[in-house]
Amino acid sequence: MKPTDKTKVKRAPKRGFYDKETVYSVLDDHFICQIAFVYKDYPVIIPTIFGRKDDVIYIHGASVSRMLVTLEKDLPISVNVTETDGLVLARSAFHHSLNYKSVTIFGKAILVEDENEREEALKIISDQIIPDRWEEVRLPSKKEMKATKIIKIPITEASAKIRTGPPNDDKPDYKLQIWAGVIPINKTFGTPIADPLLKEEILIPESVHNLIKD
């Protein structure tokens, strides 16, 4: 993807990335995005679950959802995904920072109406959270599908911004007797807690085992 006026990183441009491999790798490590749009003349940002396949991300929700009803009206939107990887502690207060990965997408949403694509989109979203869980559960009924609206957002204008490494202090500050460095932030999954109403003979499924062992 070529950078555009909207996607070009202006602050610290060396941290900007525009290739699909980088953008998609950040998206694929997450399942929650923030969607910004204008609703009744005021700005709104709403977090929601998403799933990506090829050059599209899918989101879903109730058919009466304020966000989804608004998005299907062909309005311009912005989508962001951000992960904080570490606290960057410098010798000066000014140069404290974060190590992070983020992706911002600009575009317009499209209502998914084809039933086959709607079902596939829900599987894509499910797999984004826990791969293979879709095969272990009861699939949505016709009534549940009717109550669900699905939107897709083509990834045509997007950029990633990534910061890594140690703090960048002013040269004179390196002589100061002040600790500086990075405190990593790692994402882990804890021990599964069974539903109190779960039948005793039901074991933890493979999808959950695969998630927690990673």
C-alpha positions in Angstrom: 0.0 0.0 0.0 1.3 3.4 -0.9 1.1 6.1 1.8 -1.6 8.7 1.3 -2.2 12.1 2.9 -4.2 10.3 5.5 -2.0 7.3 6.3 1.5 8.9 6.0 3.1 9.0 9.5 4.1 12.6 10.2 5.5 12.4 13.7 8.6 10.2 13.7 8.1 9.1 10.1 10.9 6.5 10.4 8.5 4.5 12.5 5.9 4.3 9.7 5.3 1.1 7.7 3.0 0.8 4.7 3.6 -2.8 3.4 0.9 -5.3 3.8 3.1 -7.8 5.6 3.7 -5.4 8.5 0.2 -4.0 8.6 -1.4 -7.5 8.6 1.0 -9.0 11.2 -0.1 -6.3 13.7 -3.8 -6.8 12.9 -3.6 -10.6 13.1 -2.1 -10.5 16.6 -5.3 -8.8 18.0 -9.0 -9.1 17.9 -10.2 -5.7 19.3 -10.2 -2.5 17.3 -11.4 1.0 17.9 -13.7 2.5 15.2 -14.1 6.2 14.9 -17.0 7.8 13.1 -19.3 10.8 13.2 -22.8 10.2 14.6 -25.4 13.0 14.6 -22.7 15.6 14.2 -20.4 14.5 17.0 -17.4 12.1 17.0 -17.7 8.6 18.5 -15.1 5.9 19.1 -16.3 2.4 19.9 -14.2 -0.7 20.6 -15.4 -3.9 18.9 -14.1 -7.4 18.0 -12.9 -7.9 14.4 -11.5 -10.6 12.1 -9.3 -10.2 9.1 -9.2 -12.3 5.9 -7.2 -11.1 2.9 -7.7 -7.4 2.3 -10.8 -7.1 4.5 -11.7 -6.8 8.2 -15.1 -7.9 9.4 -17.1 -6.6 12.4 -20.5 -7.7 13.7 -23.1 -6.8 16.3 -26.8 -6.4 16.9 -28.9 -5.4 13.8 -30.0 -2.3 15.8 -26.5 -1.3 16.8 -26.0 2.5 16.6 -22.5 1.9 15.2 -23.4 -0.6 12.6 -26.5 1.2 11.4 -24.4 4.3 11.0 -21.5 2.5 9.3 -23.6 1.0 6.6 -24.5 4.5 5.3 -21.2 4.8 3.4 -19.6 7.3 5.8 -15.9 7.8 6.1 -14.4 6.0 9.2 -11.1 5.3 10.9 -10.1 2.0 12.5 -7.2 1.6 15.0 -5.5 -1.3 16.6 -2.7 -0.7 19.2 -0.5 -2.9 21.3 1.9 -1.6 24.0 5.0 -3.8 24.2 7.0 -2.0 26.9 7.4 1.0 29.1 10.5 3.0 28.0 12.1 4.7 31.0 14.5 7.5 30.1 16.9 9.5 32.3 14.7 12.6 31.7 11.0 12.9 32.2 10.7 14.4 28.7 12.1 11.3 26.9 10.0 8.6 28.6 8.1 6.7 26.0 6.4 3.4 25.0 7.4 0.6 22.7 4.3 -0.2 20.7 2.8 -1.5 17.4 -0.3 0.2 15.9 -2.3 0.2 12.7 -4.7 2.8 11.4 -7.1 2.2 8.6 -9.1 4.8 6.7 -12.1 3.9 4.5 -15.7 3.1 4.2 -17.8 0.2 5.5 -19.9 -2.1 3.4 -22.9 -4.0 4.7 -22.5 -7.8 4.1 -25.8 -9.2 2.7 -24.8 -12.5 1.1 -25.7 -15.3 3.5 -22.7 -17.4 2.7 -20.3 -14.5 3.3 -22.1 -13.6 6.5 -21.6 -17.0 7.9 -18.0 -17.1 6.8 -17.4 -13.6 8.3 -18.6 -14.9 11.7 -16.2 -17.8 11.5 -13.3 -15.4 10.6 -14.1 -13.3 13.6 -14.3 -16.3 15.9 -11.0 -17.7 14.6 -9.3 -14.3 15.1 -10.0 -14.7 18.9 -9.6 -18.5 19.3 -8.7 -20.6 16.3 -10.8 -23.7 15.8 -13.4 -22.7 18.5 -16.0 -22.4 15.7 -15.9 -26.1 15.1 -16.5 -26.9 18.8 -19.7 -24.9 19.4 -23.4 -24.7 18.3 -23.5 -22.5 15.2 -25.8 -19.5 15.0 -29.5 -20.2 14.3 -31.5 -18.5 11.6 -33.1 -16.3 14.3 -29.6 -15.3 15.7 -28.3 -14.6 12.2 -31.3 -12.4 11.5 -30.6 -10.4 14.6 -26.9 -9.9 13.6 -25.5 -7.2 11.2 -22.1 -7.8 9.6 -20.0 -5.1 8.1 -16.8 -5.4 6.2 -14.1 -2.7 5.8 -11.7 -3.0 2.8 -8.1 -2.4 3.8 -7.1 0.1 1.1 -5.6 3.0 3.1 -3.6 1.8 6.1 -0.3 2.3 7.8 1.5 0.8 10.8 3.6 2.7 13.3 6.1 0.9 15.5 8.5 1.9 18.2 11.1 -0.5 19.5 14.4 -0.3 21.5 15.8 1.6 24.4 15.2 5.3 25.4 16.6 8.1 23.4 18.1 10.5 25.9 19.9 13.8 25.3 23.6 13.2 25.1 24.5 15.0 28.3 21.9 13.0 30.3 23.8 9.7 29.7 26.2 10.8 32.4 23.4 11.0 35.0 23.2 8.4 37.7 19.6 7.5 36.8 18.4 4.1 35.8 17.0 3.9 32.3 15.7 1.0 30.2 12.7 -0.9 29.0 10.1 -2.8 31.1 8.5 -5.3 28.7 4.8 -5.9 28.7 3.8 -9.5 27.8 0.3 -10.8 27.0 -0.5 -14.2 28.6 -3.6 -16.3 29.1 -4.3 -17.7 32.5 -5.8 -21.0 33.7 -9.3 -21.5 32.3 -12.1 -21.2 34.8 -15.0 -23.5 34.0 -18.6 -22.3 34.0 -20.1 -23.3 37.4 -23.0 -24.9 35.5 -20.7 -27.0 33.3 -21.2 -30.8 33.5 -18.3 -32.4 35.3 -17.4 -34.8 32.6 -16.8 -32.1 30.0 -13.1 -31.5 29.5 -11.2 -28.4 28.3 -11.4 -28.4 24.5 -8.5 -28.4 22.1 -8.9 -24.8 21.0 -8.5 -23.6 24.6 -5.5 -25.9 25.2 -3.8 -24.5 22.1 -4.5 -21.0 23.2 -3.1 -21.3 26.7 0.0 -23.3 25.7 1.1 -20.6 23.4 
